[in-house]
Amino acid sequence: MPERAADARAPGIEERLLRQLEWTVLRRLDGLLQGDYRTLLRGAGIDLADLREYQFHDDVRHIDWNVTARQQTPYVRQFTEDREMTAWLLLDLSGSIDFGSVDRTKLSVSQGFVALLARVLTRHGNRVGAMLYGQHVDAVLPPRLSRLHVLNLMQRMRQRPKQAAGGSGTSLSELLHAAAGTIKRRSLVLVVSDFISEPGWDKALARLAQRHEVVAVRLFDPLEMALPELGLVTVEDAETGEQLFIDTADPAFRRRYAAEAEAREAALRDGLARAGADTLELSTDDDLLEAMLRFAAMRRQRSRLKAGGRWPMHLRSGAGAPAALGAAA
C-alpha cells in the first residue's frame, strides 16, 4: 500500500526516464551480461560446498577452525550461494553533486546509475534499500523489490531538500555511521558520492566494509581536475556559499589548481584503498552502459578472488589489489 501511494504521487518524468533506460541500456545489458548474473548479484548461502586455503580479503568468520588445526594452515568454508540478496544505496545528495561542466551534472549521473542498477537488481527478485543524505540523513527507504519502489527512489532523489545557504559542508561519516546502525544483515552496500567531505569518512567506510561488501561509486567532473582559461570569474562553494574571485588566465594559478587537485585525488584514492572498498568511477561524460559493464567486470574479479583466484595484473597495485580498481574503472 505505501508503494502504491508513492507511485500515485510520482510525476511522469520518473516513469519516462525509467522506461527509456529499460528500453535502451537495460535491454542491451541483458544480452551483454548473459551468464554473468550469478557473479553480478552475489547472494549469501548456508549450504557448505567446499573448503580451501585462506586468501587475503577472505571473511575470517568463514574459517573452519577444526580443519585449520588439523592442517596447520588456515582453511575457509565455501558455501553454495543463494541468488537472493539485499543491496543498500547510500546516496550523497549534498550541494556539490549539482556541479557539471558538460551537459550533465554529477547528480544526473547518479540518478541514471542508481535507477538502472536498482532496476537490474529488483528485476531478479533482489531487494534494494536506500539512505539519502543532504546535510543530514534525510530519508531511509527500507529494502523492497518492486518497480514502484524504484520510481519512488528516483522521485526522492529529484525532489531532495535544498541545502540552506551557508551550510557546514558534507560529512560522509554521518551517513556511513547511520548505515552501520541501520543495515543489520550482510548486504551489498554502494556508496554513491563525489567524496568531497570533511575528513574521517575513510575510517567509517572501513568499519562498514568489515561487515558488508562495499563498493564506492565515485562521481566526478573533468573540470574538477584541470581549470580551463576563462578569464576573471567568480566561483562559489555549493555547500558553504563561500565565494572567490579568481583569474583563470593566470598560468601560475592554473598550475596551483592542478597541483591541489592532484593532491586531493591522491588522498582520496589512498583513503578508499585503506578502507578496503572496491571503487567504480563515474564521470559526467560517462556512458551508462559502459559504467554498468565496468561494474559487472569488477564483480567478476571479486568473485574470482573469493574463489581463490588472483587479481589480473592490470588490477593489481603494490600493497592491495582493490586500490587499483578505481584506475581500472
C-alpha positions in Angstrom: 0.0 0.0 0.0 2.7 2.6 0.8 4.3 1.9 -2.6 1.0 2.4 -4.5 0.6 5.8 -2.8 4.2 6.7 -3.7 3.6 5.7 -7.3 0.4 7.8 -7.5 2.3 10.9 -6.4 5.3 10.2 -8.7 5.4 12.6 -11.6 5.6 11.3 -15.2 9.3 12.3 -15.5 10.4 9.3 -13.4 8.3 6.9 -15.3 9.5 8.2 -18.7 13.2 8.1 -17.6 12.9 4.6 -16.2 11.1 3.3 -19.3 13.8 4.9 -21.5 16.5 3.2 -19.5 14.7 -0.1 -19.7 14.3 0.1 -23.5 17.8 1.3 -24.2 20.5 0.4 -21.7 18.8 -2.4 -19.7 17.9 -4.4 -22.8 21.4 -4.2 -24.1 22.8 -5.2 -20.7 20.6 -8.3 -20.6 22.4 -9.6 -23.7 25.9 -8.5 -22.7 25.6 -9.9 -19.2 24.0 -13.1 -20.2 25.6 -15.8 -17.9 27.1 -13.2 -15.6 24.0 -12.9 -13.3 25.5 -15.1 -10.6 28.7 -13.1 -10.3 27.0 -9.7 -10.7 24.5 -10.4 -7.9 26.3 -12.4 -5.3 24.0 -13.6 -2.5 24.6 -15.4 0.8 24.2 -19.2 1.3 24.2 -21.7 4.1 25.0 -25.0 2.2 28.6 -26.0 2.6 30.1 -26.6 -0.9 33.9 -26.9 -0.4 37.0 -26.0 1.7 40.0 -24.1 0.5 43.1 -22.3 1.9 42.5 -18.9 3.3 43.2 -16.0 0.9 43.8 -12.3 1.5 40.4 -10.5 1.9 38.5 -13.7 2.9 36.0 -13.2 5.7 37.6 -14.6 8.9 34.2 -15.7 10.1 34.3 -18.4 7.4 37.5 -20.0 8.8 37.0 -23.7 9.6 39.0 -24.0 12.8 38.8 -27.8 13.1 40.3 -28.2 9.6 42.8 -25.4 10.3 44.0 -27.1 13.4 44.5 -30.4 11.6 46.2 -29.0 8.6 48.2 -26.3 10.4 47.1 -23.9 7.7 44.0 -21.6 7.7 41.1 -23.0 5.7 37.8 -21.3 4.9 34.4 -22.8 4.1 32.8 -22.0 0.8 29.0 -22.0 0.5 26.5 -22.6 -2.2 25.2 -19.1 -2.9 21.5 -18.2 -2.9 20.6 -15.7 -5.7 18.5 -13.6 -3.4 20.4 -10.6 -1.9 19.9 -7.2 -0.4 21.6 -4.1 -1.7 21.7 -0.7 0.0 22.4 2.5 -1.9 23.9 5.2 0.3 23.3 8.4 -1.7 25.2 11.6 -1.3 22.8 14.3 -2.4 24.7 17.3 -1.0 25.2 20.6 -2.9 28.5 19.6 -4.5 26.9 17.0 -6.8 24.9 19.7 -8.6 28.1 20.6 -10.4 28.7 19.7 -14.0 30.8 21.3 -16.7 29.2 19.4 -19.7 25.6 18.6 -20.5 25.1 16.5 -17.3 25.7 17.2 -13.6 27.1 14.7 -11.1 23.5 14.4 -9.8 22.0 13.4 -13.1 24.8 10.8 -13.5 24.0 9.4 -10.0 20.2 9.3 -10.8 20.7 7.4 -14.0 23.2 4.9 -12.5 21.0 4.3 -9.4 17.8 3.9 -11.4 19.5 1.4 -13.7 21.2 -0.6 -11.0 18.1 -0.7 -8.8 16.1 -2.0 -11.7 18.7 -4.7 -12.6 18.5 -5.9 -9.0 14.8 -5.8 -8.5 14.0 -7.5 -11.8 15.7 -10.6 -10.5 13.9 -10.6 -7.1 16.5 -8.8 -5.1 15.6 -6.1 -2.6 17.1 -2.6 -2.7 17.1 -0.1 0.1 18.4 3.4 0.2 19.6 6.1 2.5 19.5 9.7 1.2 21.9 12.3 2.6 21.9 16.1 2.1 23.3 17.9 5.1 22.0 15.1 7.3 20.3 11.7 6.6 17.0 12.9 5.2 15.3 9.6 4.4 15.7 5.9 4.8 13.8 3.7 2.3 13.6 0.1 3.6 14.6 -2.7 1.1 11.8 -3.6 -1.4 11.9 -5.3 -4.8 9.2 -3.7 -6.9 9.4 -1.3 -9.9 7.2 1.2 -7.9 9.9 1.2 -5.2 12.5 2.2 -7.9 10.2 5.0 -9.1 9.8 6.3 -5.5 13.6 6.3 -5.1 14.0 8.3 -8.3 11.4 10.8 -7.2 13.1 11.2 -3.8 16.4 11.9 -5.5 14.9 14.5 -7.8 12.9 16.2 -5.1 15.6 16.2 -2.4 15.5 19.0 0.2 17.5 22.1 -0.9 20.6 22.9 1.2 20.4 26.0 3.2 22.9 28.8 2.3 26.0 29.0 4.5 25.9 25.3 5.4 28.7 23.5 7.1 29.6 21.2 4.3 29.3 17.4 3.8 30.1 14.9 6.5 30.0 11.4 4.9 30.9 9.9 8.2 27.4 10.7 9.5 25.9 8.8 6.6 28.2 5.8 7.0 27.7 5.6 10.7 23.9 5.8 10.2 24.2 2.9 7.7 26.3 0.8 10.1 23.5 1.1 12.7 20.7 0.5 10.2 21.9 -2.3 8.0 21.9 -5.4 10.2 22.1 -8.3 7.6 25.2 -8.6 5.5 24.5 -6.8 2.2 26.0 -5.3 -0.9 26.4 -1.6 0.0 27.1 1.0 -2.7 28.2 4.5 -1.5 27.4 6.9 -4.4 29.2 10.2 -3.7 31.8 12.6 -5.0 33.6 12.1 -1.7 34.0 15.8 -1.2 33.6 15.7 2.5 35.0 16.6 5.9 37.9 14.2 7.0 37.2 10.9 8.7 34.9 9.2 6.2 37.6 6.6 5.4 37.6 5.1 8.9 33.8 4.9 8.9 33.9 3.3 5.4 36.4 0.7 6.6 34.2 -0.3 9.5 31.3 -0.7 7.2 33.4 -2.8 4.8 34.3 -5.2 7.7 30.7 -6.4 7.8 29.3 -5.8 4.3 30.5 -5.9 0.7 31.1 -2.3 -0.1 31.5 -0.5 -3.4 32.4 3.1 -3.5 30.9 4.7 -6.6 32.8 7.9 -7.0 31.2 10.8 -9.0 33.4 13.4 -10.6 33.6 16.0 -13.4 36.7 16.6 -15.6 36.6 20.3 -14.7 37.5 19.4 -11.1 40.8 18.1 -12.3 42.0 20.9 -14.5 40.8 24.6 -14.8 40.3 26.0 -18.3 41.3 29.5 -19.2 38.1 31.5 -18.8 39.5 34.9 -17.6 38.1 36.6 -14.5 35.3 34.5 -12.9 33.5 34.2 -9.6 33.3 30.7 -8.1 31.1 29.7 -5.2 31.2 26.7 -2.8 27.9 24.9 -3.4 27.7 23.8 0.2 29.1 26.7 2.3 28.2 29.6 0.0 31.7 31.0 0.1 32.7 33.0 -3.0 36.0 33.7 -4.5 37.0 36.0 -7.4 39.8 34.3 -9.4 41.8 34.9 -12.6 41.8 31.7 -14.6 44.0 33.4 -17.3 46.9 33.3 -14.8 49.1 30.2 -15.7 50.6 30.1 -12.2 47.1 29.9 -10.7 46.1 27.1 -13.0 49.2 25.2 -12.1 48.5 25.6 -8.4 44.9 24.5 -9.0 46.1 21.3 -10.9 48.6 20.5 -8.2 45.9 20.9 -5.5 43.5 18.7 -7.5 46.2 16.1 -7.9 46.9 16.1 -4.2 43.2 15.7 -3.4 42.9 12.9 -5.9 45.9 11.0 -4.3 44.4 11.5 -0.8 41.0 10.2 -2.0 42.5 7.1 -3.6 44.6 6.4 -0.6 41.5 6.7 1.7 39.5 4.3 -0.4 42.4 1.8 -0.5 42.8 1.9 3.3 39.0 1.3 3.7 39.3 -1.8 1.6 36.3 -0.9 -0.7 36.1 -1.6 -4.4 35.9 1.6 -6.4 33.9 2.4 -9.5 34.5 5.9 -11.0 31.7 7.7 -12.9 32.4 10.9 -14.8 29.8 13.4 -16.0 30.8 12.4 -19.6 30.4 8.7 -19.0 28.1 6.3 -20.8 25.7 4.4 -18.6 26.1 1.2 -20.5 29.9 1.3 -20.2 29.6 2.1 -16.5 27.4 -0.9 -15.9 29.8 -3.1 -17.8 32.7 -1.9 -15.7 30.6 -2.6 -12.6 30.0 -6.2 -13.8 33.7 -6.7 -14.6 34.5 -5.6 -11.1 32.0 -8.0 -9.6 33.5 -10.9 -11.7 37.0 -10.1 -10.4 35.8 -10.0 -6.9 34.0 -13.4 -7.4 37.2 -14.9 -8.8 39.2 -13.6 -5.8 36.7 -15.1 -3.4 37.1 -18.4 -5.2 40.8 -18.4 -4.5 42.0 -16.8 -7.7 44.3 -13.8 -8.2 43.7 -10.3 -9.4 44.7 -9.8 -13.1 48.0 -7.9 -13.5 46.2 -4.7 -14.7 44.1 -4.7 -11.5 46.9 -5.2 -9.0 48.8 -2.5 -7.0 51.8 -2.8 -4.8 50.1 -3.2 -1.4 46.5 -4.2 -2.1 44.6 -5.2 -5.2 41.4 -3.1 -4.6 43.3 0.1 -4.6 43.8 -0.3 -8.4 40.1 -0.8 -9.2 39.4 2.9 -9.4 42.1 3.3 -12.1 40.8 0.2 -13.8 37.2 1.5 -13.8 
